[in-house]
Amino acid sequence: MALSIKFGFSTGSCFKAANPPVLISASPKKINFSKRFLFRVSAVSYKDFAESALEETRKRIVLEPSPLQERYSSITGLDGKTELQLLAFRSPKIRLLRSMAIENETMQVFDFAGFMEPEYDAPIFCANFFTSANTNIVVLDLNPLHQLTDQTDYQEKYYNKIMSIYHKYAETFPWGGKLTGESIKFFSPLVMWTRFSSSQEKHEALFSAFLEYYQAWLEMTIQVGDEMEPSQVRANCEAQHKYLTWRAQKDPGHGLLKRLVGEAKAKELLRDFLFNGVDELGTKTFIDYFPEYETEDGTVSDKRSIVGKSYETRPWDSTGNFIG
């Protein structure tokens, strides 16, 4: 999500949630987090997070490789040392379930997301983690397909019954600082946006939170019904395209990818893999969706925020109502 940070490198029918979604209190795979983690970035591998999520998914639904998997699997950075591991799957309801894990001696990056077919209005799963020797930056959310300020029934359908997941981890992972007014529209009241110093306990808690958020999203994808109304399918498609267009243009990981694999490959990864669909689900441009970013020469402004408003503290109350 395009945040006001640079990730330290210069990232109707009701959802029957609870019967609370099958929350995970114990990790299906025990990760051996080294107590020397503060000194070794390699002490944790985010690939384990992806493997555990896929393991949970296969218990519930049938996954098959996405066509993207044939084109993208492993990429070596320009330095000859950094590895980018890419995974991509799909199911009858899930248009794309994909993962990117980056590892080298000084950092680890994890970008895991799930996008529905346009016939379904379930949220977008979003996990963006960055780890270096000194800090961790985390965004974990079920991004709303339709902005919650416009559709309160969407919040009731998908979020109100599962706010307990956020509260379970709120003290461990407090609000991480400024978010721009533009980017906040793409987040839900469940969002975990935080920064912390590495420790075994913190990373075990993050692993648990990741799986619980993912399990809640997976449950949504199973329960959600087809949209039979063509106008709603079109609205779902445009909403996802708008999200992808924002992310492909303003994602803070662009700078890192550019340094790792070069500008051309970075843009390809953003548009064809990470935010696949931006060239297929619609024809509107970034300026069409976000005209306030247009410069005098017709190009897109590099600024993170145009409105200039940011949120230093969490802008939702304990029940998930937006309070600004």
Phi and psi in degrees as a GROMACS rama.xvg file:
@    title "Ramachandran Plot"
@    xaxis  label "Phi"
@    yaxis  label "Psi"
@TYPE xy
-76.7011  102.841  ALA-2
-102.621  176.549  LEU-3
-90.6374  35.103  SER-4
-131.411  171.247  ILE-5
-125.768  22.456  LYS-6
54.003  28.3495  PHE-7
71.9479  -4.86944  GLY-8
-124.052  129.957  PHE-9
-80.891  147.502  SER-13
-106.143  136.108  CYS-14
-66.2303  121.135  PHE-15
-83.9987  63.866  LYS-16
-65.7553  -55.3836  ALA-17
-129.449  87.391  ALA-18
-69.9317  91.0466  ASN-19
-45.1882  142.387  PRO-20
-50.8783  151.239  PRO-21
-66.1316  94.4747  VAL-22
-80.4637  151.317  LEU-23
-104.928  117.62  ILE-24
-97.7946  -15.2354  SER-25
-134.178  140.805  ALA-26
-69.0135  133.868  SER-27
-67.0572  -21.385  PRO-28
-131.837  121.448  LYS-29
-79.9909  119.34  LYS-30
-92.176  133.953  ILE-31
-88.2363  87.4806  ASN-32
-79.104  119.843  PHE-33
-70.7752  142.501  SER-34
-71.6107  -9.61138  LYS-35
-94.1526  20.7614  ARG-36
-55.7835  -36.6748  PHE-37
-57.4036  -22.7048  LEU-38
-108.125  -8.10781  PHE-39
-134.396  106.868  ARG-40
-61.1477  -30.415  VAL-41
-74.1968  0.701353  SER-42
-69.4412  -17.5903  ALA-43
-130.118  142.634  VAL-44
-120.564  121.795  SER-45
-69.7074  -12.8921  TYR-46
-61.0404  -30.0325  LYS-47
-64.7201  -33.7903  ASP-48
-62.856  -47.324  PHE-49
-62.7822  -43.4829  ALA-50
-62.3552  -39.8533  GLU-51
-67.8402  -39.7518  SER-52
-64.1416  -42.7395  ALA-53
-67.0618  -35.588  LEU-54
-61.9384  -43.4705  GLU-55
-64.0583  -39.6919  GLU-56
-63.3065  -45.1507  THR-57
-66.7166  -19.2442  ARG-58
-70.9974  -23.2894  LYS-59
-112.707  -34.5199  ARG-60
-139.585  166.351  ILE-61
-92.5786  121.482  VAL-62
-104.656  147.017  LEU-63
-133.43  154.014  GLU-64
-60.0415  138.263  PRO-65
-74.9897  151.858  SER-66
-55.1606  -24.2459  PRO-67
-64.1168  -26.339  LEU-68
-64.2729  -30.4291  GLN-69
-68.8889  -29.4869  GLU-70
-91.2611  -29.1143  ARG-71
-131.743  125.783  TYR-72
-141.588  -59.2201  SER-73
-138.422  133.998  SER-74
-128.218  134.394  ILE-75
-98.5802  133.541  THR-76
-67.1361  169.247  GLY-77
-61.9073  -23.4319  LEU-78
-78.7072  -6.44227  ASP-79
77.0526  1.67953  GLY-80
-120.42  -37.1852  LYS-81
-75.3308  130.885  THR-82
-109.515  132.459  GLU-83
-110.606  113.23  LEU-84
-101.814  123.693  GLN-85
-121.068  135.248  LEU-86
-130.72  143.928  LEU-87
-148.377  128.709  ALA-88
-136.435  170.703  PHE-89
-151.943  165.432  ARG-90
-144.216  175.817  SER-91
-55.9013  -31.7817  PRO-92
-99.975  -31.1442  LYS-93
-92.5667  114.539  ILE-94
-66.2367  -41.6395  ARG-95
-155.135  126.725  LEU-96
-120.948  111.16  LEU-97
-136.036  157.35  ARG-98
-140.408  141.676  SER-99
-130.688  123.181  MET-100
-120.724  127.277  ALA-101
-115.777  132.159  ILE-102
-136.847  135.358  GLU-103
-149.307  -167.166  ASN-104
-72.2946  -17.8605  GLU-105
-114.615  -9.87777  THR-106
-159.981  162.465  MET-107
-135.565  139.455  GLN-108
-128.801  140.232  VAL-109
-134.731  125.758  PHE-110
-132.619  107.19  ASP-111
-125.836  129.335  PHE-112
-147.744  154.108  ALA-113
-134.007  129.735  GLY-114
-122.585  133.849  PHE-115
-84.6243  160.867  MET-116
-66.3092  152.51  GLU-117
-61.3042  -17.3982  PRO-118
-71.4984  -8.06962  GLU-119
-125.56  138.659  TYR-120
-102.561  14.7657  ASP-121
-60.7498  153.284  ALA-122
-60.9791  173.124  PRO-123
-99.574  125.157  ILE-124
-76.7902  134.376  PHE-125
-139.998  117.871  CYS-126
-132.423  115.634  ALA-127
-125.265  111.893  ASN-128
-123.328  138.943  PHE-129
-131.284  129.668  PHE-130
-130.364  129.503  THR-131
-126.015  -176.064  SER-132
-63.8216  -26.3455  ALA-133
-107.79  -21.348  ASN-134
-152.946  163.232  THR-135
-131.172  138.118  ASN-136
-124.728  126.556  ILE-137
-131.853  132.758  VAL-138
-126.523  122.501  VAL-139
-136.722  123.238  LEU-140
-162.318  162.516  ASP-141
-105.535  88.7369  LEU-142
-60.3384  129.187  ASN-143
-67.8513  134.079  PRO-144
-66.8328  -41.8265  LEU-145
-110.295  131.827  HIS-146
-59.702  131.909  GLN-147
-69.8985  -23.6083  LEU-148
-68.5457  -21.6534  THR-149
-96.0204  -28.6584  ASP-150
-133.005  89.7268  GLN-151
-68.7694  -26.6242  THR-152
-67.4359  -28.3222  ASP-153
-66.1994  -40.3927  TYR-154
-64.3076  -41.2889  GLN-155
-63.2122  -40.2525  GLU-156
-65.861  -41.07  LYS-157
-114.183  -22.9408  TYR-158
-115.936  -38.7909  TYR-159
-58.4896  -33.4084  ASN-160
-83.4419  -7.89047  LYS-161
-121.173  18.7133  ILE-162
-61.0346  -20.3888  MET-163
-60.9733  -27.1545  SER-164
-63.9201  -45.3059  ILE-165
-60.9892  -47.435  TYR-166
-62.8305  -30.2907  HIS-167
-60.5337  -32.4179  LYS-168
-112.835  1.61294  TYR-169
-61.5052  -39.6167  ALA-170
-72.9342  -38.273  GLU-171
-68.9017  -36.2721  THR-172
-125.732  80.7309  PHE-173
-71.0161  166.137  PRO-174
-52.3611  135.831  TRP-175
-92.3121  1.83045  GLY-176
118.36  -161.079  GLY-177
-58.8515  135.166  LYS-178
-124.448  139.699  LEU-179
-71.2875  155.894  THR-180
-62.5752  -31.8236  GLY-181
-69.6603  -44.3348  GLU-182
-74.3793  -27.2453  SER-183
-61.8487  -26.4059  ILE-184
-64.0765  -22.3798  LYS-185
-94.2101  3.19902  PHE-186
-106.418  160.62  PHE-187
-109.946  170.538  SER-188
-63.6818  -13.686  PRO-189
-80.2673  -10.9055  LEU-190
-56.2422  132.029  VAL-191
-103.888  106.216  MET-192
-122.505  111.059  TRP-193
-153.046  162.423  THR-194
-130.052  144.54  ARG-195
-160.401  157.862  PHE-196
-82.436  146.182  SER-197
-68.4332  140.361  SER-198
-158.077  158.454  SER-199
-58.5394  -43.8661  GLN-200
-63.1924  -42.0874  GLU-201
-65.0482  -42.0845  LYS-202
-73.4522  -31.4505  HIS-203
-66.5014  -39.3453  GLU-204
-65.8412  -38.9088  ALA-205
-64.9018  -40.9279  LEU-206
-60.5969  -44.0653  PHE-207
-63.8928  -44.1767  SER-208
-63.1284  -44.1749  ALA-209
-56.0844  -46.1861  PHE-210
-68.8055  -36.4484  LEU-211
-68.8668  -42.5707  GLU-212
-62.3244  -42.4524  TYR-213
-66.6158  -40.0615  TYR-214
-63.1498  -39.6268  GLN-215
-61.9533  -43.4964  ALA-216
-65.0032  -42.9249  TRP-217
-60.6491  -39.8413  LEU-218
-62.3926  -38.825  GLU-219
-61.0185  -43.9903  MET-220
-64.8779  -30.4059  THR-221
-75.2592  -40.3699  ILE-222
-82.7723  -25.7408  GLN-223
-64.3457  138.924  VAL-224
-97.1043  162.355  GLY-225
-64.5587  143.446  ASP-226
-86.5654  118.494  GLU-227
-92.6593  -17.3023  MET-228
-82.0636  116.291  GLU-229
-55.5193  -35.9883  PRO-230
-65.5891  -34.1302  SER-231
-73.7005  -36.0511  GLN-232
-62.4198  -42.1631  VAL-233
-63.7245  -39.2823  ARG-234
-65.7414  -40.2233  ALA-235
-62.8571  -43.0035  ASN-236
-63.6164  -44.9561  CYS-237
-67.388  -37.6118  GLU-238
-63.5768  -42.3725  ALA-239
-67.6646  -38.6827  GLN-240
-64.3832  -39.7936  HIS-241
-62.0329  -43.9623  LYS-242
-60.2415  -49.3365  TYR-243
-63.2511  -38.3926  LEU-244
-63.5871  -41.8346  THR-245
-62.8216  -49.1654  TRP-246
-64.6379  -43.3808  ARG-247
-62.7671  -31.2558  ALA-248
-88.1696  -37.8488  GLN-249
-115.116  6.94027  LYS-250
-62.4702  129.39  ASP-251
-71.1006  -10.7858  PRO-252
-78.7292  -5.40908  GLY-253
-57.6501  -44.1819  HIS-254
-61.0744  -41.5876  GLY-255
-64.6474  -47.8127  LEU-256
-60.0718  -38.9937  LEU-257
-59.815  -43.396  LYS-258
-69.3622  -32.1859  ARG-259
-79.1643  -41.7574  LEU-260
-127.363  1.70542  VAL-261
93.3911  157.707  GLY-262
-62.3874  -45.4731  GLU-263
-63.3582  -45.8613  ALA-264
-68.5934  -36.0336  LYS-265
-61.2346  -46.9406  ALA-266
-63.3417  -38.4044  LYS-267
-62.7315  -45.0553  GLU-268
-63.1079  -41.1658  LEU-269
-63.5513  -47.0858  LEU-270
-85.939  -35.3627  ARG-271
-94.7059  -26.2853  ASP-272
-115.802  -65.492  PHE-273
-60.1127  -43.7343  LEU-274
-122.087  44.0913  PHE-275
-55.084  135.778  ASN-276
116.053  -18.8881  GLY-277
-63.3008  -27.0334  VAL-278
-100.752  -2.75658  ASP-279
-116.632  -32.3523  GLU-280
-85.07  -11.542  LEU-281
-170.119  172.024  GLY-282
-116.022  -6.04935  THR-283
-66.83  147.888  LYS-284
-94.6264  172.896  THR-285
-58.0579  -43.3041  PHE-286
-65.2737  -33.536  ILE-287
-59.6571  -42.9435  ASP-288
-80.8384  -35.9876  TYR-289
-129.804  69.1376  PHE-290
-62.736  -21.1728  PRO-291
-66.4797  -14.7672  GLU-292
-90.7976  -0.39588  TYR-293
-75.1213  131.591  GLU-294
-90.1324  174.902  THR-295
-61.2436  -29.9828  GLU-296
-92.0071  8.44515  ASP-297
88.3844  0.834644  GLY-298
-90.7836  174.756  THR-299
-88.7909  130.197  VAL-300
-64.0216  142.916  SER-301
-78.3095  -9.39108  ASP-302
-62.4243  142.19  LYS-303
-70.5579  -38.519  ARG-304
-133.525  137.166  SER-305
-101.552  -40.2835  ILE-306
-72.175  -22.4362  VAL-307
81.4057  0.872857  GLY-308
-91.7133  138.784  LYS-309
-138.144  163.776  SER-310
-117.655  107.466  TYR-311
-74.4492  -30.2079  GLU-312
-122.945  166.258  THR-313
-61.1442  124.709  ARG-314
-91.7985  16.9164  PRO-315
-120.721  148.021  TRP-316
-84.2975  -176.951  ASP-317
-65.4636  -20.6114  SER-318
-93.6126  -4.2828  THR-319
99.2211  4.06802  GLY-320
-77.3695  135.217  ASN-321
-75.1045  125.34  PHE-322
-118.557  -5.12926  ILE-323
